[in-house]
C-alpha cells in the first residue's frame, strides 16, 4: 500500500524490479513518473552510514557560543571592539587589557558599570558594547581561538563577581518596558536587526555569562566554583522580591508571540532561557542522579540500569527499508504469484479489521501495487494532520523506489542479550490474576496479588516471575500519596513541599503555563522546515534580516544559509527546553508533568512534531547550513577569506549537523513523553498516520534516534492491523531487540483489551480532574481554610464580641418576627432526621 503521508496518494506502486505491477501502472501520468524517477535519484539511492553522534546536554562549548550570533551580526564584532578601545584608552594609559593586574581589571569594570548609569541611550549602548567585548574574550589581543575562549571565560567570571549581571538585568527590564521601541517596531513594514540592537547586546552579555559560568572544568579554582553556585542560586530563586529570571524570559516569549513586541530577538531569548533552565535545574546526567536519590528517599529499590549508559552502548540497526530480511525473503512468495493472487487479497482486505486502513507499504519491499481503495485511504491521514495544525501545508512526498540490491546470503547475527531489563507494573500483575481467576475459579479478589488458592502451578510460577520484575516508579508513589491526601486531609495534615528550584519555577509558571506552551509551539511551528510562509504566522527573522536586503547572488545565498541556520537553532533550543521541563517536572511531581503535557497536547504538539518529521529527515540531519569561517570565534581571529557561491554550496566536511540530529532526538523523546501509557494520545498517532512518517526516520543510522522511533511504533502496532505487522517484520524484529519489554504486553499481536474502542474524552477528563485537584490543594490555599480549628465551647462562642452594623437594633425585632417566630418548626421531623 502506498505511503499515507504522501498527499498525492493514488499513484501506482512499483514492483521489486522497478517496473509497474498490474494495470494501474499503464494509466499513470507521465509527470508522476518523471517526479518518481527524480525522487529515486535524490533519496532512494542514498545509503546512510552509521553516524558517530554522542548525545548530551548541549554541543561543544565553541559551537554553543557561535550559535548565539547570526552571520548578519558579524560586523558588530568590530563595533564592540572599537567601543571598548575608545573607552579603555581614556581610563588606562599605555597598557592592554591582558597586561593589567586583576585589581586594575576589577577597577576598570567598576568604572564601566558606573558609566552604564547614564541618561543618554547612545552612551549607555557604547558602554554595554564595551562590556560585551570583554565577555567575548577581548579577541583583538588574542592569537588563537583557544585563547579567545579562555579569556572569554575568565572575563565572564570577573564580570559576574563585579555585579555585571544585576546591572544588565535592570537594563533588560527597562528595554522590555520600552513602549517607544515597541510602537516604532509595530509601525514598520519590515523589521530588521537594527530594531533590536540594545536588546541583542544585553542578551548576548547575559548569555555569555550563563554559558561560560555554567561550564564546569576540573581546573576551576575554588573561587570560581563558589561563584558558580552563587550564580545558580541567584538565577533559581526570587532575589530582592523579583521573580526567577526564567519567568522574565518566558514573559518575553509570550509578549513576542502576542505581537506586542515583534522586534524582540527571539533566538537569543530562547537560547538564554534554555541555558538558564539547564543551569538552574540541571542537565540529563544530573537528572539521573536526582532520580537515584529520590528513589532512595522513598525507599524504592535502585534502578536496574543506567538508561544513559545503555543507550550509549547500543548500536544502530540497518534500516528496514534498505535490505530485505532473510527470513522474510524465504517466506515470501515470488512476485509473479503475488500478482496472481490480487483478487484474493481484495477479499481479505474487505474482511479485515477497520484499523487496517492505517497500513503502510513497506518501502523497498517486493509487493503488488496498491488497490484503488487503498490509494484513496492513503491521503486521509495527511489531510487530517494538515487540518489539525491549520497553519501548515503539505510538502509533496513520494515513497522511494524498491531497492535493487541483491539479497545477502550472510547469516543473521543476533545480539547475545537484550539491552533492557523487563519491567512489570502492579496493574499488570492484578490484570493477569484477574484473568486467571476468572478462567479457573470463576471470581476475582480485586487488588489481592498474594492469594493464589485454586490456581494451577504454572500460574504460580508466572506470578512469581512477574513479581521478580515488578517496577514501582516514583510517579506511582506520588499518585498514591496524592490520593491519600485527598481522602484524609485532617489525619495526614499539611504536606511539606521542599522549596527546590524546580518547585519554585513551577509555582511561578502555574497560572500562565498554557500561554507559555502555546507561545513556544507557535515559534516551533514557524521555524519548522516543513511549514510554509503565511501572512498570519509570526515573524521569527527579526534578528537575522539585515537593514538592506542582498543585491547579489552571493549575498542572497549567504542570507539564505543564515536564515536556515537561524531556524535550526530555534528548533534546537525549544525542543531541548521542553524536554528538560517535562523531565524535571515529572521527577518533582507527576501531576506537574501531566499539567504541562496536557497543555502541550491541547495546543496540537503531537501533529506538529509529526509534521516536522514528514520530510526527508536524512537530508535535514545532513544539512550544511553553516559557514565555518564566519562562526565565532574563528571570525574574530582570522582574516575572512573571499567567499564564493561554490564554497557556500560545498558547505563543511561534517558527516552530519549536530544540532539537527539533537533536535530530532529531542522531539522524538518529547513525543514519547506525551503518549506513554496514554491510549487516547496513542490513537492520535494512529489517526494522523504516523507509522510511515516514523518508519522513514529509521533510515538515519543512529542508535538513540532509532530507539525512540521504535518505541513510538511499538505502542501503536496493535492498532495498525495484521497486514501492517505482516509486511513490516524487520521493524517488528528491531522493536523486539532494542525496546524494553513489558511482560504481558501483547504489542505484537493486537489482542490486548486496550486495543478495543473506548471513550477518548473520559481518560483526559479524569486526568484533568486529578491535575486540578492537585493544583488546587497545593497552590490555592485560602486564608480561612475549611480545615482550620473550630471553637466548640458554647460559653466561649457566645462571649465573643461581634462588630454589628449601626442599624442592627432597628431591624433586629423585624428579623426575629419574619425569620424565627413566623416559621413553623416540625419538631417530630427534626428528631427523626437526627
C-alpha positions in Angstrom: 0.0 0.0 0.0 1.2 3.5 -0.8 2.7 5.7 1.9 -0.2 7.5 3.6 1.9 10.6 4.2 2.0 11.4 0.5 -0.6 13.9 -0.3 -0.9 12.7 -3.9 -1.8 9.2 -2.8 -3.2 7.4 -5.8 -0.1 6.9 -7.9 0.7 3.3 -8.8 3.2 1.3 -6.8 6.2 -0.4 -8.4 7.3 -4.0 -8.0 10.7 -5.2 -7.0 12.3 -4.6 -10.4 11.2 -1.0 -10.6 8.6 -1.8 -13.3 4.8 -1.4 -12.9 2.9 -4.2 -11.5 -0.6 -4.7 -12.8 -2.8 -2.4 -15.0 -2.6 0.6 -12.7 0.9 1.4 -13.9 -0.2 1.8 -17.6 -2.6 4.6 -16.8 -0.2 6.5 -14.5 0.6 10.1 -15.8 4.0 10.8 -17.3 4.6 13.7 -15.0 4.2 11.5 -12.0 6.7 9.0 -13.4 9.2 11.8 -14.0 8.8 13.0 -10.4 9.2 9.5 -9.1 12.4 9.0 -11.1 13.8 12.3 -9.7 12.9 11.2 -6.2 14.7 7.8 -6.8 17.9 9.7 -7.7 17.7 12.1 -4.8 16.6 9.8 -2.0 16.3 6.2 -2.9 20.0 5.6 -3.7 21.4 7.2 -0.6 22.8 4.8 1.9 23.3 6.5 5.3 26.5 5.4 7.1 26.4 5.0 10.9 26.6 8.4 12.5 29.2 8.9 15.2 27.0 11.1 17.4 27.2 11.4 21.2 24.0 12.8 22.8 24.5 15.2 25.6 23.1 18.3 27.3 24.5 20.6 24.6 27.0 20.8 21.8 30.7 21.7 22.3 31.4 25.0 24.1 32.6 26.9 21.0 29.6 25.7 19.0 27.1 26.8 21.6 28.7 30.2 21.7 28.8 30.6 17.9 25.1 29.8 17.6 24.3 32.9 19.7 25.3 35.1 16.7 23.8 35.2 13.2 26.1 35.9 10.3 24.4 39.2 9.8 25.7 40.4 13.2 29.4 39.7 12.3 30.1 43.3 11.5 29.2 44.2 15.1 32.3 42.4 16.5 34.3 45.2 15.1 31.9 47.8 16.6 32.2 46.2 20.0 36.0 46.3 19.8 36.1 49.9 18.8 33.7 50.9 21.7 35.9 49.1 24.2 39.2 50.5 22.9 37.9 54.1 22.9 36.7 53.8 26.5 39.8 51.8 27.6 42.2 54.4 26.3 40.5 57.2 28.3 40.9 55.2 31.6 44.2 53.2 31.2 47.3 54.6 29.5 49.9 52.6 27.7 48.6 49.1 28.5 46.3 46.5 27.1 43.6 44.6 29.0 45.6 41.3 29.2 48.6 43.2 30.7 46.6 44.6 33.7 46.7 43.1 37.1 43.5 41.6 38.4 42.8 44.5 40.8 43.3 47.0 37.9 40.9 45.0 35.8 38.3 45.0 38.6 38.7 48.8 39.0 38.1 49.3 35.2 35.0 47.0 35.2 33.6 49.0 38.2 34.1 52.2 36.2 32.3 50.7 33.2 29.3 49.7 35.3 29.2 53.3 36.7 29.2 54.7 33.2 26.2 52.4 32.4 24.0 54.5 34.6 23.7 57.5 32.3 20.6 59.0 30.8 21.9 59.1 27.2 20.8 56.0 25.4 23.6 56.2 22.9 26.3 56.5 25.5 24.8 53.6 27.5 24.8 51.4 24.4 28.5 52.2 23.8 29.4 51.1 27.4 27.3 48.0 27.0 29.2 47.1 23.8 32.5 47.5 25.7 31.3 45.1 28.3 30.2 42.7 25.5 33.7 42.8 24.0 35.1 41.8 27.3 32.6 38.9 27.6 33.6 37.9 24.0 37.2 37.4 25.1 39.0 40.6 24.1 39.7 38.8 20.8 41.8 41.8 19.5 44.6 40.8 21.9 44.4 37.0 21.2 46.3 34.9 18.7 44.1 31.8 18.5 40.6 30.6 19.0 41.6 28.7 22.2 42.9 32.0 23.7 39.6 33.8 22.8 37.6 31.1 24.6 39.9 31.1 27.6 39.8 34.8 28.1 36.1 34.9 27.4 35.5 32.5 30.3 38.0 34.4 32.6 36.4 37.8 31.8 32.9 36.4 32.4 33.7 35.2 35.9 35.3 38.6 36.6 32.3 40.5 35.2 29.9 38.4 37.3 31.9 38.9 40.5 31.7 42.7 40.0 27.9 42.7 39.7 27.6 42.9 35.9 24.6 40.5 35.7 22.5 42.5 38.1 23.2 45.7 36.3 22.3 44.3 32.9 19.1 42.7 34.4 17.9 46.2 35.3 18.7 47.4 31.8 16.8 44.5 30.4 13.8 45.4 32.4 14.0 48.9 31.0 14.2 47.7 27.4 11.3 45.2 27.8 9.1 48.0 29.2 10.3 50.5 26.4 7.0 51.3 24.8 8.6 53.6 22.3 10.7 50.8 20.8 7.6 48.6 20.6 5.4 51.1 18.9 8.2 52.0 16.5 8.6 48.4 15.5 4.9 47.9 15.1 4.7 50.8 12.7 7.5 49.5 10.4 6.5 47.3 7.4 9.7 45.3 7.7 11.7 44.7 10.9 15.5 44.2 10.8 18.3 43.6 13.3 18.6 47.4 13.7 15.3 47.4 15.7 16.7 45.2 18.4 20.3 46.5 18.8 20.1 47.3 22.6 18.3 44.0 23.4 20.7 41.9 21.4 23.7 43.5 23.2 22.1 42.9 26.7 21.0 39.4 26.0 24.4 38.5 24.4 26.2 39.6 27.6 23.8 37.6 29.8 24.1 34.5 27.6 27.9 34.6 27.7 27.9 34.9 31.5 25.4 32.0 31.9 27.1 29.7 29.3 30.7 30.3 30.5 30.0 30.1 34.2 27.7 27.0 33.7 30.6 25.1 32.1 32.4 23.1 34.8 36.1 22.1 34.4 38.4 20.3 36.8 40.9 23.2 36.7 38.4 25.7 38.1 39.6 27.4 41.2 37.6 27.3 44.5 36.6 30.9 44.0 35.1 30.1 40.6 33.2 27.1 42.0 31.8 29.3 44.7 30.8 31.9 42.2 29.1 29.3 40.1 26.9 28.1 43.0 26.1 31.6 44.0 25.0 32.4 40.4 22.9 29.3 40.2 21.1 30.3 43.4 20.6 33.8 42.2 19.0 32.6 39.0 16.9 29.9 40.7 15.3 31.8 43.5 13.4 35.1 43.7 16.0 37.7 44.6 15.0 41.1 46.0 11.3 40.3 45.7 11.7 39.7 42.0 10.6 36.6 40.0 13.1 34.0 38.9 15.0 35.0 35.8 13.5 32.2 33.7 10.0 33.7 34.2 11.1 37.0 32.9 12.3 35.3 29.7 9.1 33.3 29.4 7.2 36.6 29.6 9.3 37.9 26.8 8.4 34.9 24.7 4.6 35.4 25.2 4.9 39.1 24.6 6.7 38.4 21.3 4.1 35.9 20.2 1.2 38.2 21.1 2.5 40.7 18.5 3.2 43.4 21.1 7.0 43.3 20.7 7.8 42.0 17.2 11.4 43.4 17.5 12.4 41.0 20.3 15.5 38.9 19.2 13.6 35.6 19.9 16.5 33.3 19.1 18.7 34.9 21.8 15.8 34.8 24.2 15.1 31.1 23.7 18.8 30.2 23.8 19.2 32.1 27.1 16.0 30.6 28.5 17.2 27.0 27.7 20.6 27.5 29.2 19.1 29.2 32.4 16.8 26.2 32.9 19.6 23.8 32.3 21.9 25.7 34.7 19.4 26.1 37.5 17.6 22.7 37.3 20.4 20.5 35.9 21.1 18.6 32.7 20.3 15.0 31.8 23.1 13.4 33.8 22.1 15.4 36.9 18.5 14.3 36.4 19.7 10.7 36.6 21.5 11.4 39.9 18.4 13.1 41.3 16.2 10.2 40.3 18.5 7.7 42.1 18.4 10.0 45.2 14.7 10.3 45.2 14.1 6.6 44.8 16.4 6.0 47.9 14.4 8.7 49.9 11.1 6.9 49.1 12.5 3.5 50.0 12.3 2.1 46.4 14.8 -0.4 45.1 17.7 1.0 43.0 17.3 1.2 39.2 18.3 -2.0 37.3 20.4 0.0 34.8 21.6 3.5 33.9 19.5 4.4 30.9 22.0 6.9 29.6 24.8 4.3 29.5 22.5 1.6 28.0 21.6 3.9 25.1 25.2 5.0 24.6 26.3 1.3 24.2 23.6 0.5 21.7 24.5 0.1 18.0 22.4 1.4 15.1 20.4 -1.1 13.1 20.3 -1.3 9.4 17.1 0.5 8.3 14.3 -2.0 7.4 13.7 0.0 4.2 17.1 -0.8 2.6 17.5 -4.6 2.7 15.1 -7.5 2.9 15.1 -9.6 6.0 16.5 -13.1 5.2 13.6 -14.7 7.0 11.0 -12.6 5.1 12.6 -13.3 1.7 12.4 -17.1 2.3 8.8 -17.0 3.4 7.5 -14.6 0.8 6.1 -15.9 -2.5 7.6 -14.8 -5.8 6.3 -11.6 -7.3 4.5 -13.5 -10.1 2.4 -15.4 -7.5 1.7 -12.2 -5.7 0.3 -10.6 -8.8 -1.7 -13.7 -9.5 -3.4 -13.5 -6.1 -4.6 -10.0 -6.5 -8.3 -10.9 -6.3 -7.9 -13.0 -3.2 -6.1 -10.1 -1.5 -9.0 -7.8 -2.3 -11.4 -10.2 -0.5 -9.0 -10.3 2.6 -8.8 -6.5 2.7 -12.6 -6.1 2.8 -12.9 -8.6 5.7 -10.0 -7.1 7.7 -10.2 -5.0 10.7 -11.2 -1.4 10.1 -7.8 -0.2 11.5 -6.1 -1.8 8.5 -6.7 1.4 6.6 -3.7 2.7 8.5 -1.5 0.1 6.9 1.7 1.3 5.1 3.5 -0.1 2.2 6.9 -1.5 3.3 9.3 0.7 1.4 11.8 -1.2 -0.8 9.8 -4.4 -0.2 8.6 -6.6 -3.1 4.8 -6.5 -3.2 1.9 -5.8 -5.6 0.5 -2.4 -6.5 -2.0 -0.7 -4.2 -5.6 -1.1 -5.0 -7.8 1.9 -5.7 -9.4 1.7 -2.3 -6.0 1.7 -0.6 -4.9 4.7 -2.7 -8.0 6.7 -1.6 -7.4 6.0 2.1 -3.7 6.8 1.9 -4.2 10.5 1.8 -6.7 10.7 4.6 -4.1 10.9 7.4 -2.2 13.7 5.8 -5.4 15.7 5.3 -6.2 15.1 9.0 -2.8 16.3 10.1 -3.0 19.4 8.0 -6.5 20.2 9.2 -5.3 19.8 12.8 -2.4 22.2 12.5 -4.3 24.6 10.3 -1.2 26.7 9.5 0.8 24.1 7.6 0.7 22.9 4.0 1.9 19.5 2.9 5.2 19.1 1.1 4.9 16.5 -1.7 6.5 13.3 -0.6 6.6 10.2 -2.8 7.9 6.9 -1.3 11.3 5.8 -2.7 11.5 3.0 -5.2 12.3 -0.6 -4.3 15.9 -1.4 -3.7 17.7 -3.3 -6.4 20.5 -4.5 -4.1 20.8 -8.3 -4.2 19.9 -10.3 -1.1 22.8 -11.0 1.1 23.4 -14.7 1.9 25.3 -13.9 5.2 24.0 -15.4 8.4 21.9 -13.1 10.5 23.8 -12.2 13.7 21.5 -11.8 16.7 22.6 -10.0 19.9 23.7 -12.1 22.8 21.2 -10.5 25.2 18.5 -7.8 25.3 19.8 -4.4 26.4 17.0 -3.6 28.9 15.7 -5.4 32.0 12.0 -6.1 31.6 9.5 -4.2 33.8 6.1 -5.1 35.2 3.6 -2.7 36.8 1.4 -3.6 39.7 -1.6 -3.1 37.4 -0.2 -5.8 35.1 0.0 -8.3 37.9 -3.5 -7.5 39.0 -4.8 -7.8 35.4 -3.1 -11.1 34.9 -4.5 -12.5 38.2 -8.0 -11.2 37.4 -8.0 -13.1 34.0 -6.6 -16.2 35.6 -9.1 -16.3 38.4 -12.0 -15.7 36.1 -10.8 -18.6 33.9 -10.0 -21.2 36.6 -12.2 -20.4 39.7 -14.9 -18.0 38.3 -14.4 -15.0 40.6 -11.8 -12.3 41.4 -10.3 -10.9 44.5 -9.8 -7.3 43.5 -6.2 -6.0 44.1 -5.1 -9.0 46.1 -1.9 -10.4 44.4 -0.9 -12.7 47.2 -3.7 -15.2 47.4 -3.2 -17.9 44.7 -5.5 -20.6 46.1 -7.2 -22.7 43.4 -4.9 -21.6 40.6 -2.7 -24.2 38.8 1.0 -24.4 39.4 2.1 -22.7 36.1 0.1 -19.6 37.2 2.0 -19.6 40.5 5.3 -19.6 38.6 4.1 -16.9 36.3 3.1 -14.6 39.2 6.5 -15.3 40.8 8.3 -14.2 37.6 6.1 -11.1 37.3 6.8 -10.1 40.9 10.6 -10.6 40.3 10.5 -7.9 37.6 8.0 -5.6 39.3 8.9 -2.0 39.0 7.5 0.7 41.2 8.1 4.2 39.8 8.4 7.5 41.7 5.2 8.6 39.9 3.3 5.6 41.4 4.2 6.7 44.9 3.3 10.3 44.2 -0.1 9.4 42.8 -0.8 7.1 45.9 0.3 9.9 48.3 -2.0 12.4 46.4 -5.0 10.0 46.7 -4.3 9.6 50.5 -4.1 13.4 50.9 -7.4 13.9 49.1 -9.1 11.2 51.3 -7.6 12.0 54.7 -6.6 15.7 54.7 -7.2 16.0 58.5 -5.3 13.0 59.7 -2.3 13.4 57.3 -2.0 17.1 58.0 -0.3 19.7 55.8 2.1 18.4 53.1 5.7 19.6 53.4 6.8 20.8 50.0 10.6 21.4 49.7 11.5 24.7 48.1 13.6 23.3 45.2 14.4 25.4 42.1 12.1 23.2 40.1 9.2 23.7 42.6 9.7 27.5 42.6 9.8 27.5 38.8 6.5 25.6 38.6 4.8 27.9 41.1 5.8 30.9 39.1 4.7 29.3 35.7 1.5 27.8 37.0 -1.1 30.5 36.2 0.4 31.4 32.8 1.6 28.0 31.8 -0.9 27.5 28.9 0.2 30.8 27.3 3.9 29.8 27.7 3.3 26.4 26.0 1.2 27.9 23.1 3.9 30.6 22.5 6.7 28.0 22.3 4.8 25.8 19.9 3.9 28.8 17.7 7.5 29.6 17.4 8.4 26.0 16.7 5.7 25.9 14.0 7.2 29.0 12.4 10.7 27.5 12.5 9.8 24.0 11.2 11.3 23.3 7.8 8.0 21.8 6.6 5.9 24.9 7.3 5.1 27.5 4.6 5.2 31.2 5.0 1.8 32.5 5.9 0.7 36.1 6.4 -0.8 35.3 9.8 2.3 33.5 11.1 4.7 35.2 13.5 7.9 36.7 12.1 10.9 34.9 13.7 13.5 36.5 11.4 13.6 40.0 13.0 17.1 39.4 14.5 18.6 37.9 11.3 17.4 40.1 8.4 19.8 43.0 7.6 18.7 46.6 7.1 19.5 46.4 3.4 18.4 43.3 1.6 21.0 41.5 -0.5 21.5 42.5 -4.1 24.0 39.9 -5.4 23.6 36.1 -5.7 26.4 35.6 -3.2 24.7 37.8 -0.6 21.4 36.0 -1.2 23.0 32.6 -0.7 24.7 33.8 2.5 21.4 35.2 3.9 19.6 32.0 2.9 22.1 29.9 4.8 21.8 32.3 7.8 18.0 32.1 7.8 18.0 28.3 7.7 20.7 28.1 10.4 18.6 30.6 12.5 15.5 28.4 12.3 17.5 25.2 13.1 18.9 26.9 16.3 15.4 27.9 17.3 14.1 24.3 16.9 17.1 23.0 18.9 16.5 25.4 21.8 12.7 24.9 22.0 13.0 21.0 21.8 15.7 20.9 24.4 13.8 23.3 26.7 10.5 21.4 26.6 12.2 18.1 27.2 14.1 19.4 30.2 11.0 21.0 31.7 9.0 17.7 31.3 11.7 15.6 32.8 12.3 17.8 35.8 8.6 18.3 36.5 8.0 14.6 36.2 10.6 13.9 38.8 9.4 16.7 41.1 5.7 15.6 40.9 3.9 13.6 38.3 0.9 15.9 38.2 3.2 18.9 37.4 4.4 16.8 34.4 0.9 15.9 33.4 -0.3 19.5 33.6 2.4 20.7 31.2 1.9 17.6 28.9 -1.9 18.1 28.7 -1.5 21.7 27.6 1.1 20.7 25.0 -1.4 18.1 23.7 -4.3 20.6 23.7 -2.0 23.0 21.7 -1.6 20.3 19.0 2.0 19.4 19.9 1.6 15.8 18.6 0.6 16.7 15.0 3.2 19.5 15.0 6.0 17.0 15.7 4.7 14.5 13.2 4.5 17.4 10.6 8.2 18.2 11.4 9.2 14.6 10.7 7.1 14.5 7.5 10.1 15.5 5.4 13.3 13.9 4.2 14.9 13.6 7.7 18.1 12.3 6.3 18.5 15.5 4.3 17.6 17.6 7.3 20.2 15.9 9.6 23.0 16.2 6.9 22.1 19.8 6.0 25.0 22.1 5.7 23.5 25.4 6.8 26.7 26.8 8.3 29.8 28.8 7.1 32.7 27.8 9.4 34.8 30.8 8.6 32.0 33.1 9.8 31.5 31.2 13.1 32.6 32.7 16.4 35.4 32.7 17.5 37.0 31.9 14.1 35.7 35.1 12.5 37.3 37.2 15.2 40.8 35.9 14.7 41.3 35.0 11.1 41.1 37.3 8.1 37.9 36.5 6.3 38.7 34.6 3.0 36.8 35.5 -0.1 33.5 33.7 -0.2 32.2 32.2 -3.5 29.0 30.6 -4.5 30.9 27.3 -4.9 32.3 27.4 -1.4 28.9 28.2 0.1 27.3 25.3 -1.8 30.0 22.9 -0.7 29.5 23.6 3.0 31.6 22.0 5.7 33.0 18.5 5.8 31.0 17.2 8.7 29.2 14.0 8.3 26.0 15.4 9.9 24.7 18.5 11.6 24.9 18.0 15.3 22.1 20.5 16.2 19.6 19.0 13.8 20.2 15.4 15.0 20.0 16.7 18.6 16.7 18.4 17.8 15.2 15.3 16.1 16.1 13.1 19.1 14.6 15.7 21.5 11.3 15.9 19.5 11.0 12.1 19.4 11.7 11.9 23.2 9.1 14.6 23.7 6.5 12.7 21.6 7.3 9.6 23.7 6.7 11.5 26.9 3.4 12.8 25.7 2.0 9.4 24.5 3.4 6.9 27.0 0.6 5.0 28.8 -2.0 7.4 27.2 -4.3 5.3 24.9 -6.2 8.4 23.6 -2.9 10.1 22.6 -1.6 6.8 21.1 -4.7 6.8 18.9 -3.8 10.3 17.8 -0.6 8.8 16.4 -2.7 6.2 14.5 -5.2 8.6 13.2 -2.5 11.0 11.9 -0.9 8.1 10.1 2.4 8.4 12.0 3.7 4.9 11.2 5.0 5.7 7.7 6.4 9.0 8.8 8.3 7.4 11.7 9.4 4.5 9.6 11.2 6.8 7.2 13.1 8.2 10.1 14.7 4.8 10.6 16.9 5.5 7.6 19.1 7.6 9.9 21.6 5.1 11.3 21.9 6.4 14.8 21.0 4.2 17.7 19.3 6.7 20.0 17.1 8.2 17.3 16.1 4.7 16.1 15.3 3.6 19.7 12.8 6.4 20.2 11.3 5.9 16.8 10.8 2.1 17.6 9.2 3.0 20.9 6.6 5.1 19.1 6.0 2.4 16.6 5.7 -0.2 19.3 2.9 1.5 21.2 0.7 1.6 18.1 1.4 -1.7 16.4 -1.6 -3.4 18.0 -3.8 -0.8 16.3 -2.2 -0.9 12.8 -3.7 -4.3 11.9 -2.4 -7.7 11.0 -1.4 -6.8 7.4 0.9 -3.9 8.6 2.7 -6.2 11.1 3.0 -8.9 8.5 4.6 -6.6 5.9 6.9 -4.9 8.5 8.5 -7.9 10.1 12.0 -6.4 10.1 10.7 -3.4 12.0 9.0 -5.7 14.5 12.3 -7.6 15.0 14.1 -4.3 15.6 11.5 -3.4 18.2 12.0 -6.7 20.0 15.8 -6.3 20.0 16.0 -2.7 21.1 12.9 -1.6 23.1 12.3 -2.6 26.7 9.9 -5.5 27.2 6.8 -5.2 29.3 5.6 -8.6 30.4 2.0 -9.4 29.5 2.1 -6.6 26.8 0.7 -8.1 23.6 2.1 -5.3 21.5 3.0 -7.6 18.6 -0.4 -9.4 18.4 -3.1 -6.8 19.0 -5.3 -9.0 21.1 -4.9 -6.8 24.2 -8.0 -5.5 25.9 -6.6 -2.0 25.5 -7.0 -2.3 21.7 -10.8 -2.2 22.0 -12.6 1.1 21.4 -13.1 3.4 24.5 -14.2 6.8 25.4 -11.2 9.1 24.5 -12.5 12.1 26.4 -13.1 10.2 29.6 -9.4 9.4 30.0 -8.3 13.0 29.5 -11.1 14.4 31.7 -10.2 12.1 34.6 -6.6 13.1 34.3 -7.5 16.8 34.1 -9.7 16.5 37.2 -6.8 14.9 39.1 -4.4 17.7 38.0 -6.8 20.4 39.0 -7.4 18.8 42.4 -3.6 18.7 42.9 -3.0 22.3 41.9 -5.9 23.5 44.0 -4.9 21.6 47.1 -1.2 22.6 46.9 -1.3 26.1 45.5 -4.7 27.6 46.0 -4.6 27.9 49.8 -7.3 30.4 51.0 -6.7 32.4 54.2 -9.7 30.8 56.1 -9.2 27.2 55.4 -12.2 24.8 56.0 -9.8 22.6 58.0 -8.9 25.4 60.4 -9.6 24.7 64.2 -13.2 25.3 65.3 -14.2 26.6 68.7 -16.9 24.2 70.1 -17.3 25.8 73.6 -20.7 27.4 73.9 -19.7 30.0 76.5 -16.6 31.0 74.5 -18.6 31.4 71.3 -21.4 33.4 73.0 -18.9 35.5 74.9 -17.2 36.8 71.7 -17.8 40.4 70.8 -19.1 40.8 67.2 -18.9 44.1 65.3 -22.6 44.7 64.3 -23.8 47.3 61.8 -25.1 50.6 63.3 -28.7 49.9 62.1 -28.8 46.4 63.5 -31.0 47.3 66.6 -33.6 48.9 64.3 -34.2 45.8 62.2 -33.5 43.1 64.8 -37.1 42.7 66.0 -38.4 42.6 62.5 -35.9 40.0 61.5 -36.9 37.8 64.5 -40.6 38.1 63.6 -40.0 37.2 60.0 -37.3 34.5 60.2 -38.0 32.9 63.6 -41.5 33.4 65.1 -43.5 33.2 61.9 -41.7 30.0 60.7 -43.4 26.7 61.9 -41.0 24.2 63.4 -41.8 20.5 62.9 -40.1 19.0 66.0 -41.1 15.4 65.1 -39.4 15.6 61.7 -36.3 17.2 63.2 -36.0 14.3 65.8 -36.5 11.7 63.1 -33.7 13.2 60.9 -31.3 13.2 63.7 
